[in-house]
Amino acid sequence: MRRQRPPAAKRPAALAIEVEHLARLHLAALALGEPPRLAEGEMAQVIEKFSAYGQPQPRR
């Protein structure tokens, strides 16, 4: 089901609310510190696993 867009007058306010929400998430993430980085081999595995993400799977 597709979300309906708010009327044009409400879009800037909705965008501002979303930016504020993302800023709060960013600050919370910063408080946790730097995340561990994946090694090249681990990153290659992640990329491989996500290569078909969102793609329709063939029927069996």
C-alpha positions as CSV (number, residue, x, y, z in Angstrom):
1,M,0.0,0.0,0.0
2,R,1.4,3.4,-1.0
3,R,1.5,6.2,1.6
4,Q,-0.4,9.3,0.5
5,R,1.6,12.5,0.5
6,P,0.4,15.3,2.9
7,P,-0.9,18.5,1.3
8,A,1.7,20.9,0.0
9,A,1.4,23.2,2.9
10,K,2.2,20.5,5.4
11,R,5.2,19.0,3.6
12,P,7.8,21.5,4.9
13,A,6.6,20.9,8.5
14,A,6.7,17.1,8.0
15,L,10.2,17.4,6.6
16,A,11.4,19.5,9.5
17,I,10.0,16.9,12.0
18,E,11.8,14.1,10.1
19,V,15.1,16.1,10.2
20,E,14.7,16.7,13.9
21,H,14.0,13.0,14.5
22,L,17.1,12.0,12.5
23,A,19.2,14.5,14.3
24,R,18.2,13.0,17.7
25,L,19.0,9.5,16.4
26,H,22.4,10.8,15.2
27,L,23.2,12.3,18.6
28,A,22.2,9.1,20.4
29,A,24.4,7.1,18.0
30,L,27.3,9.5,18.7
31,A,26.9,9.0,22.4
32,L,27.5,5.2,21.9
33,G,30.9,5.9,20.3
34,E,32.6,4.8,17.1
35,P,31.2,1.5,15.8
36,P,33.6,-1.4,15.0
37,R,34.5,-1.5,11.4
38,L,34.1,-4.6,9.3
39,A,37.2,-6.2,7.7
40,E,37.3,-6.3,3.9
41,G,36.3,-9.9,3.8
42,E,33.3,-9.3,6.2
43,M,32.2,-6.3,4.1
44,A,32.4,-8.4,0.9
45,Q,30.1,-11.0,2.6
46,V,27.6,-8.3,3.6
47,I,27.6,-6.9,0.0
48,E,27.1,-10.3,-1.4
49,K,24.1,-11.0,0.9
50,F,22.5,-7.7,0.1
51,S,23.1,-8.0,-3.7
52,A,19.6,-9.4,-4.2
53,Y,17.9,-7.4,-1.4
54,G,14.5,-6.1,-2.5
55,Q,14.5,-8.2,-5.7
56,P,11.7,-10.6,-6.4
57,Q,12.8,-14.2,-5.7
58,P,12.3,-16.8,-8.4
59,R,9.4,-19.2,-7.9
60,R,10.3,-22.7,-7.1
